[in-house]
Amino acid sequence: MKLLKQYWLVILIFVLVVLFVLLRTFSRNDFRYDAARWAEPSVLGSNIVTEEMIMNLTGEILLISLDIEAEVVEQLEEGTLIINPASILEKGNLSLIRKNKGPVILSSDDSSVSARVWMVLSQMGMDNVYILQNAEAGISQK
């Protein structure tokens, strides 16, 4: 009993760790990385918008241009930013994206750049992010 009183905190932590390990081992949904769920809009094509579709979106639209190699976030006009794709995960950039009260539209001449940034943002839990499809890209895919 004296041993229990001395080491109650260590025993409690050990029991909790064992409990969480067992929960993770036998549970199908807890603590799992769910890449398929985050990539689903990409497979279905529901993350791609055209200029005409943008007009139907509700909320404050934030257009992010990923074309120009800018070191600093620049604001062109209300709701339009230029961000270097390599710096999208910087704290200030993520803060600007999360503060937006509507859809975030990613635009780039290279569709793979927009797709990579979209995947990173969607895996971070942002679900109102879209890729702007260029008219030329739509013609070349058909």
WOFENDA-V304523 format. One record per residue. N is the residue number from 1. RES is the residue in one small letter. PSI is psi in degrees with one decimal (* if undefined). NEAR is the number of other ideal C-beta (glycine too) atoms within 8 Angstrom. Layout:
N_RES_PSI_NEAR + N_RES_PSI_NEAR
This chain:
1_m_-36.9_4 + 2_k_-37.2_5 + 3_l_-40.1_6 + 4_l_-41.0_8 + 5_k_-33.7_7 + 6_q_-38.6_6 + 7_y_29.2_8 + 8_w_-36.5_8 + 9_l_-42.4_6 + 10_v_-42.4_7 + 11_i_-41.9_9 + 12_l_-44.7_8 + 13_i_-42.5_8 + 14_f_-44.0_8 + 15_v_-41.1_8 + 16_l_-41.7_8 + 17_v_-43.8_8 + 18_v_-41.3_8 + 19_l_-44.7_8 + 20_f_-36.9_8 + 21_v_-43.1_8 + 22_l_-40.1_8 + 23_l_-44.0_10 + 24_r_-36.4_9 + 25_t_-43.5_6 + 26_f_-5.3_5 + 27_s_143.1_8 + 28_r_-24.9_4 + 29_n_-20.0_4 + 30_d_139.7_7 + 31_f_27.4_5 + 32_r_142.4_6 + 33_y_127.1_3 + 34_d_70.2_6 + 35_a_-35.2_7 + 36_a_-39.8_6 + 37_r_-39.6_6 + 38_w_-29.9_9 + 39_a_-7.9_10 + 40_e_-45.1_8 + 41_p_-30.6_9 + 42_s_-41.9_11 + 43_v_-42.1_6 + 44_l_-16.1_6 + 45_g_11.8_7 + 46_s_-4.3_5 + 47_n_1.8_10 + 48_i_130.7_8 + 49_v_153.7_10 + 50_t_172.8_10 + 51_e_-35.5_7 + 52_e_-37.1_6 + 53_m_-27.3_8 + 54_i_-35.9_11 + 55_m_-25.2_6 + 56_n_-9.6_6 + 57_l_142.3_11 + 58_t_154.2_4 + 59_g_-177.7_8 + 60_e_108.5_7 + 61_i_130.5_10 + 62_l_115.8_14 + 63_l_123.2_10 + 64_i_118.6_13 + 65_s_126.5_12 + 66_l_14.5_13 + 67_d_-47.6_8 + 68_i_134.2_6 + 69_e_83.4_4 + 70_a_137.2_9 + 71_e_-28.5_5 + 72_v_148.9_4 + 73_v_128.2_10 + 74_e_143.5_7 + 75_q_113.5_7 + 76_l_-53.1_7 + 77_e_176.3_5 + 78_e_119.9_4 + 79_g_10.3_7 + 80_t_127.3_11 + 81_l_152.7_12 + 82_i_120.2_11 + 83_i_134.5_12 + 84_n_127.3_10 + 85_p_-31.3_10 + 86_a_-19.4_4 + 87_s_18.3_9 + 88_i_-27.9_13 + 89_l_2.8_6 + 90_e_149.3_7 + 91_k_-44.4_5 + 92_g_-40.1_7 + 93_n_-45.0_12 + 94_l_-36.7_11 + 95_s_-43.6_8 + 96_l_-40.6_11 + 97_i_-44.0_13 + 98_r_-30.9_7 + 99_k_-19.8_6 + 100_n_134.6_9 + 101_k_41.3_5 + 102_g_-162.6_11 + 103_p_147.9_10 + 104_v_123.3_13 + 105_i_123.6_13 + 106_l_128.9_13 + 107_s_133.4_11 + 108_s_148.9_12 + 109_d_-32.4_4 + 110_d_110.9_7 + 111_s_-24.3_10 + 112_s_-30.0_6 + 113_v_-47.8_10 + 114_s_-39.8_14 + 115_a_-41.2_10 + 116_r_-44.0_9 + 117_v_-40.1_13 + 118_w_-44.1_14 + 119_m_-41.6_11 + 120_v_-47.2_10 + 121_l_-38.4_12 + 122_s_-35.1_15 + 123_q_-17.1_8 + 124_m_3.2_7 + 125_g_7.0_5 + 126_m_116.9_10 + 127_d_-1.1_5 + 128_n_42.5_8 + 129_v_132.8_12 + 130_y_160.2_13 + 131_i_127.9_13 + 132_l_122.5_13 + 133_q_127.0_10 + 134_n_148.8_8 + 135_a_-39.3_8 + 136_e_-37.8_6 + 137_a_-39.1_9 + 138_g_-36.9_10 + 139_i_-40.1_7 + 140_s_-23.3_6 + 141_q_-22.3_5 + 142_k_*_4
